[in-house]
Amino acid sequence: MSLYFCRNFITHINKKLKIMSKVTVVGAGNVGATCANVLAFNEVADEVVMLDVKEGVSEGKAMDMMQTAQLLGFDTTIVGCTNDYEKTANSDVIVITSGIPRKPGMTREELIGVNAGIVKTVAENALKYSPNAILVVISNPMDTMTYLALKSLGLPKNRVIGMGGALDSSRFKYFLSQALGCNANEVEGMVIGGHGDTTMIPLARLATYKGQPVSTLLSEEKLNEVVASTMVGGATLTKLLGTSAWYAPGAAGAYVVESIIHNQKKMIPCSVLLEGEYGESDLCIGVPVILGKNGIEKIVALELTADEKEKFAASAKAVHGTNAALKEVGAL
């Protein structure tokens, strides 16, 4: 039985049972539009709403996407609107991509002053109409924006999720597949820690290709190159493109949403609130979690080496430092 048939059969049954799902993507820029497009193409939800502050952008992109429905064979409805949060009502998941993107030479942390106000306002407005929604934060600096949303809204920690680890892990697997000369879908790898060029931690020790540790297939020098390339993966693309990347970040956001909407229970590294796990508290940072219909179903405890623990502690310290800037700009 084909995956396409199964997906459409499940969608048909859900509609008969009137189990309808809805996702809102706030921000119809490159990342938001890509996320919405992937959600629609994969029929993750019955309805996807794109909301943007710029008149006509989300409406135009929604119409453009809907004109591919017959060509691509999806049944999801895509709606665009300008600052009309009422149209986002009763969303199961709200994806926040709003904010200014990085320019060449900028760090994610330099965006905090502008993006903090945007993210806080967006989250508050969206939750007025979808009080039970799960938030997926993509806006940078992602760990700090996730922490801001959690602290300012008073939501339970299972309902606020930062996307970063899913993206960083996908980039890690890409660079591993390039080094191995293999299919990226047959590589397993995970990145934890902060979503930053100097704070993320690609766990090379745990990476595998078809069950084989990559450390037995690649030289230490080559593996270090892969790790280094992963850590500056976003900055490399920003330099090449002149702005932040969007295809992989948008798809990573959709990947996280799908595990929630379809209750897939996938283990995905995400930025979540730690309360003693991994020896850290009062910050959102990337660790593996199980994602299902309730959002974060479980934080998975990895057995880290002494070196990995040291790197994680250093990453957490850096994220705490960035979070402190929220008070400086009056966001918390």
Beta strands, then each sheet from edge to edge (+ up, - down):
strand 1: 22-26
strand 2: 47-52
strand 3: 77-82
strand 4: 93-96
strand 5: 134-137
strand 6: 160-162
strand 7: 187-188
strand 8: 191-193
strand 9: 200-202
strand 10: 208-209
strand 11: 212-213
strand 12: 266-275
strand 13: 281-292
strand 14: 295-299
sheet 1: 3+ 2+ 1+ 4+ 5+ 6+
sheet 2: 7+ 10- 11+
sheet 3: 8+ 9-
sheet 4: 12+ 13- 14+
end
